[in-house]
Amino acid sequence: MIKLHHLRFSRSTRIIWLLEELGVEYDIEMHDRNPETNRSQDDLYAVHPLGKAPTVEVDGHVMVESSAIIEYLIERFGDGKLAPADEADRAPYLEWLHFAEGTMAMPILLTLLGPRFGGLGDALGGFVGGEVTKLLDYVDAHMDRREFVVGDTLTGADINLEYLLELANLPGLLNERPNAKAYLERLMALPGYKAAIDIGGPLVPGLGG
Ligand SMILES: N[C@@H](CCC(=O)N[C@@H](CS)C(=O)NCC(=O)O)C(=O)O
């Protein structure tokens, strides 16, 4: 039995998308952010000491970290879906699956959060800006003449990456990166993505959903 703890306006939407694509049965419990701090509240801390979303319960085991959750759910319930069809794609698949949260998340999130906290300052702002440029250029170059990030079909790596590309696109960081932008638009047009938004709401307040 799978239970997903979804925090509204968060990256746990990607696990709704994953579960919809897998076509497995699951329960979903909705959680709200504290309106003042934007952080999780007691109801999510009651499930796991980090109070993070996504959190999933699978057969009684409570699990956090999107990349691990994606890898595990596909392994257990995928039956061939959302994993690369070609064994030769296994290594790049794991690389891209983990790139999203392991390398890309922090600089993208700092860029988005910076203005809310009075800016990042010259030194940190310069460092983070340089990282964002390098990472998004890397994705853009990789997506030249590719439909999905690895192989020819949707995988867990695309689902993990989409959230960060959608955030990067908000302040226009994909405007000069046509391959990455077209890739994001293709992902957002998929029925599974749309179902996730219908169920969980938009990734950030104010976006259509
Ligand atoms: N690397 C973790 C990050 C989890 C995370 O920070 N989630 C955010 C939501 S987007 C959260 O729970 N924020 C509320 C809080 O930290 O209080 C993952 O990929 O699951």
The ligand as an ORCA input file, in Angstrom:
! r2SCAN-3c Opt
* xyz 0 1
  N      15.773     16.943     -1.606
  C      14.457     16.813     -1.051
  C      13.924     18.211     -0.747
  C      12.601     18.172     -0.015
  C      12.102     19.578      0.293
  O      12.856     20.476      0.690
  N      10.794     19.783      0.126
  C      10.179     21.064      0.385
  C       8.974     21.261     -0.503
  S       9.364     21.714     -2.161
  C       9.661     21.108      1.815
  O       9.319     20.090      2.365
  N       9.562     22.319      2.359
  C       8.965     22.573      3.610
  C       9.938     22.712      4.747
  O      11.124     22.409      4.551
  O       9.504     23.117      5.808
  C      13.566     16.065     -2.062
  O      13.896     16.081     -3.253
  O      12.578     15.439     -1.679
*
